[in-house]
Amino acid sequence: MLAHAFRTIAASGVALAALSLNAGAASAQAQGRPVACTAAHTKVTARTVSRPINHLVITVKNVGGTACDLYGYPGLRFSGAQALAPAVEDSRPQSVVTLRPGKSGYASVILSAADGSGSRGRTVKRLKVYFLNRSLTGGVGRPATPALPARGVYVDGSLKVTYWQSTLQDALTW
């Protein structure tokens, strides 16, 4: 009986915490402040580019009705990976990238060493893109799963991702 009471109280606490988080996001929206970008109100694509060599571009387009913030860098997990791709720390912008409705943000992925010196190389065909929270300590919402080229992309131990950038040109600088 006592155990049932504790489970009920714990479940109520979880429900209240969820309501509080939803109310916080709704409150931010109502006040016109950007919310965290998530897969729920963005379209995420991934495409290879010819220059720089061995790069992939992640594009996030805000398809929602309110502005959203892209925090930090995309949390990238390629098929078979045990961890997220590390960030290129030198690519950290001076401020958070805010996407107004219809606008896009970009990140560049260094897939492999240009000189072939990378280790543990393999071809991957699936990618999950996680959106990080403001403190960069966890994810927000479910991951996006953009399509990769049908032949896959080659990654090795040199894999890194830039922080979110407001322009494609800035993302491809790294």
Backbone as ProteinMPNN parsed JSONL, in Angstrom:
{"seq_chain_A": "MLAHAFRTIAASGVALAALSLNAGAASAQAQGRPVACTAAHTKVTARTVSRPINHLVITVKNVGGTACDLYGYPGLRFSGAQALAPAVEDSRPQSVVTLRPGKSGYASVILSAADGSGSRGRTVKRLKVYFLNRSLTGGVGRPATPALPARGVYVDGSLKVTYWQSTLQDALTW", "coords_chain_A": {"N_chain_A": [[0.825, -1.181, 0.0], [1.864, 1.274, 0.885], [4.006, 1.427, -0.904], [2.592, 1.669, -3.303], [1.496, 4.208, -2.933], [3.826, 5.788, -2.949], [4.665, 5.346, -5.627], [2.524, 6.543, -6.976], [2.774, 9.195, -6.127], [5.332, 9.747, -7.153], [4.833, 9.415, -9.91], [3.026, 11.492, -10.262], [4.713, 13.624, -9.759], [6.466, 13.442, -11.962], [4.643, 13.928, -14.026], [3.888, 16.555, -13.341], [6.361, 17.834, -13.675], [6.706, 17.509, -16.437], [4.509, 18.983, -17.353], [5.295, 21.474, -16.402], [7.634, 21.925, -17.96], [6.464, 22.018, -20.529], [4.783, 24.191, -20.134], [6.684, 26.158, -19.735], [7.899, 26.344, -22.295], [5.626, 27.061, -23.767], [5.096, 29.484, -22.538], [7.385, 30.959, -23.251], [6.967, 31.042, -26.017], [4.559, 32.498, -26.08], [5.426, 34.938, -25.176], [6.933, 35.748, -27.259], [9.574, 34.988, -27.345], [12.32, 33.061, -28.615], [12.124, 29.473, -28.887], [13.723, 26.334, -28.077], [15.158, 24.786, -30.896], [13.799, 21.903, -32.418], [13.331, 18.577, -33.763], [10.662, 18.429, -34.264], [9.644, 20.832, -35.294], [11.255, 21.523, -37.41], [12.997, 21.047, -40.537], [15.365, 18.757, -41.44], [18.239, 18.293, -43.345], [20.848, 16.475, -45.046], [23.724, 16.756, -46.945], [26.321, 15.968, -49.273], [29.231, 17.859, -50.211], [31.255, 19.3, -52.809], [33.462, 20.834, -52.256], [34.67, 22.003, -49.178], [36.77, 19.077, -49.464], [35.611, 15.806, -48.537], [33.429, 16.517, -46.875], [30.251, 17.028, -45.28], [27.147, 18.669, -45.282], [24.939, 19.796, -42.874], [21.731, 20.929, -42.833], [19.302, 22.883, -41.268], [16.04, 23.775, -41.382], [13.671, 26.042, -40.243], [10.468, 25.166, -39.964], [8.338, 25.778, -38.494], [6.026, 27.952, -36.718], [7.16, 29.85, -35.085], [10.098, 31.562, -33.866], [13.194, 29.804, -33.349], [15.937, 28.559, -31.367], [19.17, 27.37, -32.17], [21.196, 25.497, -30.346], [24.61, 25.29, -29.517], [26.102, 22.683, -31.147], [25.242, 20.262, -33.703], [24.261, 17.147, -32.394], [25.648, 14.405, -33.58], [25.094, 11.132, -34.645], [26.285, 8.546, -36.318], [25.429, 5.502, -38.071], [26.295, 2.594, -36.3], [28.071, 3.907, -34.627], [29.405, 4.533, -31.359], [29.414, 6.805, -29.922], [28.693, 10.354, -29.918], [29.644, 12.58, -32.587], [32.574, 14.558, -32.142], [32.886, 18.116, -31.459], [34.124, 20.862, -33.457], [35.885, 22.964, -31.796], [36.924, 25.526, -32.346], [35.058, 26.58, -34.049], [32.975, 27.749, -32.729], [30.351, 30.028, -32.61], [29.852, 33.593, -31.916], [27.402, 34.045, -30.816], [24.21, 32.503, -30.075], [22.567, 30.728, -32.684], [19.707, 31.891, -34.099], [16.717, 30.913, -35.559], [14.379, 32.3, -37.566], [10.958, 31.759, -38.587], [10.954, 29.836, -41.547], [13.644, 30.265, -42.112], [17.128, 29.109, -42.254], [19.743, 27.167, -40.63], [23.17, 26.07, -40.352], [25.573, 23.392, -40.305], [28.787, 22.014, -40.618], [30.242, 18.927, -41.475], [33.15, 17.241, -40.933], [34.075, 14.546, -42.498], [36.165, 12.682, -42.915], [39.759, 12.266, -42.849], [41.478, 14.315, -45.096], [43.866, 13.544, -46.239], [43.875, 10.844, -46.027], [44.801, 9.753, -43.684], [43.29, 9.066, -41.484], [41.967, 6.835, -38.965], [40.17, 3.708, -38.424], [38.195, 3.65, -40.514], [35.055, 3.582, -42.283], [32.075, 2.885, -44.202], [29.015, 4.519, -43.851], [25.435, 4.496, -43.578], [23.3, 5.587, -42.282], [22.05, 8.262, -40.232], [21.611, 10.06, -37.24], [20.434, 13.093, -35.959], [20.8, 14.997, -33.221], [19.312, 17.542, -31.262], [20.764, 19.897, -29.185], [20.425, 20.974, -25.742], [20.181, 24.219, -24.075], [22.32, 24.344, -22.225], [24.049, 22.537, -23.29], [24.192, 19.954, -22.356], [22.554, 17.839, -22.83], [19.942, 16.326, -24.862], [17.209, 17.751, -26.835], [13.977, 16.939, -27.358], [13.073, 14.482, -29.891], [15.477, 12.785, -32.045], [16.393, 13.951, -35.356], [16.282, 12.319, -38.536], [17.898, 12.55, -41.115], [18.178, 11.737, -44.608], [20.958, 10.035, -46.003], [23.319, 9.995, -48.763], [22.552, 7.388, -51.133], [24.63, 5.544, -51.531], [25.956, 5.813, -49.197], [28.193, 7.399, -46.789], [31.692, 7.921, -46.271], [33.357, 7.624, -43.256], [35.857, 8.372, -40.794], [38.236, 8.167, -38.059], [38.751, 10.874, -37.878], [36.453, 12.311, -37.798], [34.432, 15.108, -37.236], [32.286, 17.816, -36.139], [30.994, 21.054, -36.883], [30.028, 23.881, -34.867], [26.666, 25.161, -34.861], [25.937, 27.388, -37.518], [25.05, 30.571, -38.938], [25.211, 31.009, -41.635], [25.801, 29.265, -44.721], [28.296, 29.584, -45.869], [29.906, 30.297, -43.649], [29.739, 27.885, -42.209], [31.113, 26.141, -43.891], [33.7, 26.974, -43.668], [35.286, 25.558, -41.968]], "CA_chain_A": [[0.0, 0.0, 0.0], [2.766, 2.412, 0.959], [4.75, 1.453, -2.168], [1.671, 2.219, -4.308], [1.385, 5.646, -2.682], [5.055, 6.411, -3.442], [4.621, 5.315, -7.097], [1.547, 7.539, -7.409], [3.386, 10.51, -5.894], [6.426, 9.892, -8.125], [4.229, 9.612, -11.234], [2.469, 12.846, -10.262], [5.849, 14.544, -9.883], [6.917, 13.396, -13.349], [3.626, 14.614, -14.822], [4.006, 17.989, -13.061], [7.594, 18.316, -14.311], [6.437, 17.597, -17.876], [3.628, 20.133, -17.549], [6.104, 22.66, -16.172], [8.469, 22.128, -19.141], [5.597, 22.45, -21.62], [4.32, 25.535, -19.823], [7.818, 27.059, -19.971], [8.01, 26.539, -23.746], [4.452, 27.819, -24.197], [5.277, 30.836, -22.033], [8.387, 31.604, -24.109], [6.305, 31.319, -27.293], [3.569, 33.551, -25.881], [6.144, 36.198, -24.995], [7.684, 36.044, -28.475], [10.964, 34.55, -27.239], [12.564, 31.798, -29.325], [12.177, 28.213, -28.157], [14.799, 25.485, -28.602], [14.822, 24.069, -32.128], [13.666, 20.454, -32.292], [12.931, 17.917, -35.01], [9.217, 18.579, -34.43], [9.284, 22.02, -36.081], [12.308, 21.828, -38.377], [13.311, 20.033, -41.55], [16.813, 18.559, -41.409], [18.786, 17.594, -44.51], [22.293, 16.246, -45.059], [24.204, 16.57, -48.32], [27.763, 16.092, -49.464], [29.653, 19.005, -51.022], [32.502, 19.0, -53.511], [34.52, 21.569, -51.55], [35.916, 21.271, -49.014], [36.722, 17.643, -49.685], [35.213, 14.951, -47.414], [32.519, 17.241, -45.986], [28.809, 16.887, -45.364], [26.497, 19.841, -44.706], [23.656, 19.593, -42.208], [20.9, 22.132, -42.919], [18.079, 22.842, -40.478], [15.106, 24.841, -41.77], [12.565, 26.215, -39.308], [9.18, 25.073, -40.661], [7.313, 26.099, -37.5], [5.462, 29.297, -36.757], [7.841, 30.731, -34.138], [11.564, 31.492, -33.931], [13.805, 28.803, -32.468], [17.386, 28.676, -31.187], [20.035, 26.199, -32.357], [22.224, 25.584, -29.317], [25.844, 24.529, -29.676], [26.381, 21.983, -32.4], [24.364, 19.095, -33.801], [24.738, 15.878, -31.863], [25.572, 13.483, -34.714], [25.406, 9.719, -34.412], [26.23, 7.744, -37.538], [25.158, 4.088, -37.793], [27.424, 1.838, -35.772], [28.903, 4.706, -33.712], [29.077, 4.402, -29.949], [29.384, 8.131, -29.315], [28.419, 11.459, -30.832], [30.83, 13.193, -33.204], [33.05, 15.711, -31.374], [32.758, 19.432, -32.094], [35.286, 21.691, -33.784], [35.715, 24.047, -30.814], [37.236, 26.83, -32.942], [33.935, 27.05, -34.866], [31.919, 28.283, -31.85], [30.007, 31.407, -32.97], [29.788, 34.505, -30.777], [26.068, 34.004, -30.211], [23.337, 31.4, -30.472], [21.924, 30.912, -33.978], [18.25, 31.931, -33.993], [16.059, 30.734, -36.854], [13.01, 32.786, -37.718], [10.231, 30.829, -39.457], [11.392, 29.811, -42.945], [15.093, 30.448, -42.22], [17.94, 27.908, -42.046], [21.044, 27.18, -39.984], [24.049, 25.1, -41.016], [26.765, 22.843, -39.662], [29.607, 21.247, -41.547], [30.787, 17.704, -40.879], [34.389, 16.728, -41.517], [33.817, 13.104, -42.483], [37.389, 11.881, -42.86], [40.995, 13.001, -43.126], [41.668, 14.544, -46.536], [45.071, 12.853, -46.715], [43.727, 9.4, -45.837], [45.51, 9.313, -42.482], [42.361, 8.718, -40.409], [41.859, 5.417, -38.622], [38.83, 3.137, -38.217], [37.299, 4.101, -41.575], [33.941, 2.72, -42.675], [30.975, 3.551, -44.893], [27.788, 4.52, -43.048], [24.254, 4.821, -44.385], [22.252, 6.191, -41.452], [22.489, 9.356, -39.367], [20.658, 10.711, -36.337], [20.857, 14.438, -35.576], [20.197, 15.393, -31.956], [19.365, 18.962, -30.939], [21.25, 20.047, -27.814], [19.768, 21.99, -24.921], [20.928, 25.468, -23.886], [23.564, 24.119, -21.479], [24.818, 21.559, -24.063], [24.381, 18.768, -21.52], [21.608, 16.796, -23.212], [19.153, 16.572, -26.06], [15.874, 18.339, -26.766], [13.087, 16.25, -28.286], [13.583, 13.294, -30.573], [16.452, 13.139, -33.088], [16.009, 13.952, -36.766], [16.975, 11.243, -39.265], [17.988, 12.917, -42.528], [18.711, 10.717, -45.521], [22.316, 10.167, -46.528], [23.362, 9.464, -50.132], [22.255, 5.951, -51.189], [25.878, 4.783, -51.422], [26.5, 6.077, -47.875], [29.34, 8.314, -46.711], [32.846, 7.327, -45.617], [33.815, 8.345, -42.069], [36.965, 7.747, -40.068], [38.502, 8.736, -36.742], [38.898, 12.328, -37.965], [35.101, 12.854, -37.806], [34.126, 16.246, -36.346], [31.183, 18.656, -36.606], [31.089, 22.443, -36.441], [28.883, 24.476, -34.179], [25.686, 25.722, -35.79], [26.297, 28.678, -38.106], [23.892, 31.217, -39.575], [25.366, 30.981, -43.091], [26.484, 28.095, -45.275], [29.704, 29.956, -46.056], [30.583, 30.17, -42.353], [29.824, 26.464, -41.848], [32.112, 25.468, -44.731], [35.025, 27.524, -43.375], [36.038, 24.624, -41.13]], "C_chain_A": [[0.876, 1.253, 0.0], [3.568, 2.546, -0.335], [3.887, 2.029, -3.271], [1.554, 3.735, -4.153], [2.626, 6.369, -3.193], [5.089, 6.44, -4.961], [3.672, 6.369, -7.624], [2.118, 8.944, -7.246], [4.493, 10.761, -6.911], [5.867, 10.149, -9.52], [3.636, 11.007, -11.339], [3.574, 13.875, -10.423], [6.38, 14.604, -11.293], [5.936, 14.15, -14.233], [3.708, 16.12, -14.6], [5.256, 18.578, -13.708], [7.383, 18.472, -15.807], [5.538, 18.786, -18.176], [4.398, 21.431, -17.386], [6.989, 22.971, -17.369], [7.64, 22.628, -20.31], [5.107, 23.866, -21.387], [5.436, 26.544, -20.061], [7.993, 27.36, -21.444], [6.848, 27.363, -24.257], [4.569, 29.263, -23.752], [6.284, 31.611, -22.887], [7.766, 31.971, -25.452], [5.356, 32.488, -27.156], [4.233, 34.913, -25.736], [6.994, 36.555, -26.202], [9.149, 35.668, -28.414], [11.136, 33.26, -28.02], [12.539, 30.612, -28.369], [13.357, 27.424, -28.718], [14.317, 24.81, -29.883], [14.769, 22.577, -31.828], [13.286, 19.883, -33.653], [11.448, 18.124, -35.292], [8.836, 19.781, -35.291], [10.415, 22.488, -37.011], [12.373, 20.728, -39.424], [14.828, 19.955, -41.614], [17.232, 17.77, -42.644], [20.296, 17.457, -44.353], [22.705, 16.023, -46.505], [25.711, 16.733, -48.372], [28.028, 17.323, -50.328], [30.977, 18.647, -51.687], [33.695, 19.691, -52.853], [33.965, 22.128, -50.264], [35.69, 19.764, -49.139], [36.32, 16.921, -48.39], [34.322, 15.657, -46.393], [31.062, 16.92, -46.309], [28.231, 18.154, -44.735], [25.156, 19.421, -44.12], [22.92, 20.929, -42.269], [19.637, 21.907, -42.1], [17.234, 24.035, -40.887], [13.958, 24.868, -40.777], [11.262, 26.215, -40.111], [8.022, 25.336, -39.702], [6.869, 27.546, -37.62], [6.121, 30.278, -35.819], [9.35, 30.559, -34.275], [12.063, 30.415, -32.972], [15.324, 28.998, -32.453], [18.068, 27.332, -31.411], [21.182, 26.342, -31.355], [23.425, 24.719, -29.663], [26.041, 23.979, -31.066], [25.42, 20.801, -32.506], [25.027, 17.867, -33.185], [24.562, 14.838, -32.958], [25.947, 12.076, -34.294], [25.185, 8.982, -35.721], [26.005, 6.288, -37.16], [26.439, 3.4, -37.338], [28.294, 2.603, -34.786], [28.445, 4.516, -32.272], [28.975, 5.751, -29.258], [29.038, 9.173, -30.38], [29.728, 12.0, -31.395], [31.268, 14.394, -32.369], [32.941, 17.003, -32.183], [34.11, 20.033, -32.423], [35.15, 22.931, -32.897], [35.99, 25.428, -31.397], [36.078, 27.399, -33.765], [32.81, 27.665, -34.035], [31.618, 29.732, -32.231], [29.916, 32.283, -31.715], [28.428, 34.492, -30.095], [25.291, 32.796, -30.742], [22.713, 31.731, -31.822], [20.415, 30.809, -33.775], [17.659, 31.849, -35.389], [14.635, 31.281, -36.792], [12.274, 31.775, -38.603], [10.684, 30.965, -40.917], [12.888, 29.952, -43.144], [15.84, 29.178, -41.847], [19.219, 28.195, -41.287], [21.848, 26.007, -40.527], [25.155, 24.621, -40.077], [27.482, 22.002, -40.697], [30.198, 20.062, -40.795], [32.044, 17.313, -41.647], [34.294, 15.217, -41.383], [35.072, 12.266, -42.277], [38.584, 12.763, -43.184], [41.197, 13.111, -44.638], [42.87, 13.791, -47.087], [45.017, 11.333, -46.504], [44.346, 8.867, -44.566], [44.589, 8.89, -41.338], [42.273, 7.219, -40.182], [40.395, 5.008, -38.486], [37.814, 3.617, -39.246], [36.231, 3.08, -41.919], [32.908, 3.545, -43.426], [29.72, 3.4, -44.048], [26.62, 4.985, -43.912], [23.119, 5.455, -43.595], [22.858, 7.229, -40.516], [21.323, 9.821, -38.508], [21.264, 12.048, -35.936], [20.083, 14.827, -34.324], [20.352, 16.899, -31.782], [19.754, 19.087, -29.472], [20.465, 21.121, -27.07], [20.702, 23.178, -24.704], [22.271, 25.256, -23.189], [24.476, 23.088, -22.154], [25.093, 20.28, -23.283], [23.44, 17.62, -21.886], [20.821, 17.209, -24.441], [17.811, 17.205, -25.768], [15.012, 17.625, -27.801], [13.744, 15.024, -28.898], [14.601, 13.699, -31.639], [15.798, 13.169, -34.469], [16.815, 12.857, -37.45], [17.041, 11.591, -40.753], [18.589, 11.787, -43.357], [20.145, 11.061, -45.9], [22.288, 9.686, -47.979], [23.194, 7.942, -50.111], [23.5, 5.088, -51.02], [26.512, 4.924, -50.039], [27.609, 7.119, -47.928], [30.445, 7.62, -45.926], [33.252, 8.213, -44.445], [35.009, 7.612, -41.473], [37.157, 8.465, -38.738], [38.703, 10.237, -36.723], [37.552, 13.047, -37.909], [34.929, 13.96, -36.773], [32.984, 17.038, -36.957], [31.376, 20.079, -36.077], [29.885, 22.798, -35.566], [27.917, 24.976, -35.247], [26.133, 27.098, -36.239], [25.066, 29.261, -38.794], [24.005, 31.256, -41.097], [26.106, 29.712, -43.513], [27.973, 28.377, -45.432], [30.488, 29.829, -44.743], [30.759, 28.701, -41.965], [30.922, 25.763, -42.626], [33.533, 26.014, -44.545], [35.895, 26.483, -42.673], [36.328, 23.359, -41.833]], "O_chain_A": [[0.657, 2.175, -0.785], [3.788, 3.66, -0.812], [4.378, 2.798, -4.098], [1.519, 4.458, -5.148], [2.516, 7.435, -3.8], [5.495, 7.445, -5.544], [3.975, 7.028, -8.619], [1.961, 9.787, -8.13], [4.59, 11.854, -7.47], [6.375, 11.01, -10.239], [3.731, 11.643, -12.389], [3.41, 14.872, -11.127], [6.713, 15.681, -11.787], [6.348, 14.926, -15.095], [3.611, 16.89, -15.556], [5.219, 19.693, -14.23], [7.828, 19.458, -16.393], [5.77, 19.516, -19.14], [4.185, 22.383, -18.138], [7.102, 24.13, -17.769], [8.05, 23.553, -21.011], [5.02, 24.659, -22.325], [5.183, 27.654, -20.53], [8.215, 28.513, -21.815], [7.034, 28.26, -25.079], [4.191, 30.174, -24.489], [6.062, 32.778, -23.208], [7.998, 33.062, -25.973], [5.335, 33.376, -28.008], [3.662, 35.93, -26.132], [7.706, 37.56, -26.179], [9.904, 35.989, -29.332], [10.213, 32.448, -28.089], [12.889, 30.735, -27.195], [13.93, 27.814, -29.735], [13.19, 24.319, -29.942], [15.593, 22.054, -31.078], [12.959, 20.625, -34.579], [11.018, 18.008, -36.44], [7.801, 19.75, -35.957], [10.52, 23.667, -37.349], [11.869, 19.624, -39.221], [15.499, 20.966, -41.818], [16.664, 16.723, -42.952], [20.934, 18.219, -43.626], [22.114, 15.204, -47.208], [26.299, 17.518, -47.628], [27.16, 17.768, -51.079], [31.724, 17.801, -51.194], [34.813, 19.177, -52.894], [32.867, 22.686, -50.268], [34.585, 19.257, -48.948], [36.648, 17.37, -47.292], [34.443, 15.425, -45.191], [30.703, 16.592, -47.44], [28.777, 18.658, -43.754], [24.345, 18.775, -44.784], [23.436, 21.946, -41.806], [18.982, 20.871, -42.221], [17.665, 25.18, -40.752], [13.343, 23.838, -40.501], [10.987, 27.159, -40.851], [6.86, 25.14, -40.058], [7.294, 28.268, -38.522], [5.699, 31.432, -35.747], [9.821, 29.525, -34.749], [11.455, 30.146, -31.936], [15.909, 29.53, -33.396], [17.618, 26.298, -30.918], [22.038, 27.213, -31.507], [23.278, 23.561, -30.053], [26.134, 24.726, -32.041], [24.843, 20.383, -31.502], [26.201, 17.588, -33.428], [23.436, 14.427, -33.238], [26.983, 11.854, -33.668], [24.054, 8.815, -36.176], [26.349, 5.876, -36.052], [27.512, 3.594, -37.91], [29.175, 2.01, -34.163], [27.254, 4.359, -32.0], [28.499, 5.832, -28.125], [29.085, 8.9, -31.579], [30.781, 11.894, -30.767], [30.423, 15.174, -31.929], [32.909, 16.987, -33.413], [35.111, 19.754, -31.762], [34.386, 23.842, -33.213], [35.36, 26.404, -30.99], [36.108, 28.57, -34.141], [31.787, 28.062, -34.592], [32.51, 30.58, -32.187], [29.903, 31.775, -30.594], [28.309, 34.88, -28.933], [25.68, 32.165, -31.725], [22.367, 32.884, -32.08], [19.906, 29.778, -33.337], [18.037, 32.603, -36.286], [13.796, 30.773, -36.048], [12.924, 31.003, -39.307], [10.781, 32.072, -41.446], [13.365, 29.772, -44.264], [15.285, 28.282, -41.212], [19.721, 29.319, -41.293], [21.288, 25.066, -41.09], [25.603, 25.343, -39.187], [26.857, 21.362, -41.543], [30.6, 20.177, -39.637], [32.003, 17.083, -42.856], [34.418, 14.674, -40.285], [35.052, 11.266, -41.559], [38.439, 13.861, -43.723], [41.098, 12.12, -45.362], [42.895, 13.438, -48.266], [45.99, 10.627, -46.768], [44.416, 7.653, -44.377], [45.072, 8.401, -40.317], [42.481, 6.429, -41.103], [39.501, 5.852, -38.441], [36.687, 3.957, -38.886], [36.463, 1.872, -41.856], [32.874, 4.769, -43.298], [29.395, 2.307, -43.585], [26.793, 5.763, -44.851], [22.091, 5.821, -44.165], [23.999, 7.108, -40.07], [20.196, 9.957, -38.984], [22.449, 12.134, -35.613], [18.86, 14.969, -34.359], [21.394, 17.466, -32.112], [19.144, 18.454, -28.611], [19.918, 22.046, -27.67], [21.867, 23.146, -25.1], [23.254, 25.916, -23.526], [25.558, 22.796, -21.645], [26.095, 19.604, -23.514], [23.53, 16.54, -21.303], [21.01, 18.297, -24.986], [17.331, 17.207, -24.635], [15.292, 17.702, -28.998], [14.818, 14.591, -28.48], [14.59, 14.844, -32.092], [14.792, 12.504, -34.714], [17.904, 12.506, -36.996], [16.325, 11.001, -41.562], [19.395, 10.994, -42.871], [20.493, 12.227, -46.091], [21.327, 9.033, -48.387], [23.645, 7.282, -49.174], [23.428, 4.011, -50.428], [27.49, 4.242, -49.732], [27.921, 7.654, -48.993], [30.173, 6.827, -45.025], [33.468, 9.413, -44.616], [35.154, 6.399, -41.626], [36.325, 9.282, -38.344], [38.817, 10.823, -35.647], [37.515, 14.276, -37.966], [35.234, 13.781, -35.594], [32.737, 16.945, -38.159], [31.861, 20.277, -34.963], [28.874, 22.096, -35.544], [28.304, 25.189, -36.396], [26.647, 27.884, -35.443], [24.155, 28.53, -39.183], [23.014, 31.508, -41.782], [26.919, 29.166, -42.768], [28.809, 27.515, -45.162], [31.604, 29.31, -44.733], [31.809, 28.316, -41.452], [31.597, 24.885, -42.089], [34.464, 25.553, -45.206], [37.121, 26.532, -42.779], [36.955, 22.466, -41.264]]}, "name": "protein", "num_of_chains": 1, "seq": "MLAHAFRTIAASGVALAALSLNAGAASAQAQGRPVACTAAHTKVTARTVSRPINHLVITVKNVGGTACDLYGYPGLRFSGAQALAPAVEDSRPQSVVTLRPGKSGYASVILSAADGSGSRGRTVKRLKVYFLNRSLTGGVGRPATPALPARGVYVDGSLKVTYWQSTLQDALTW"}
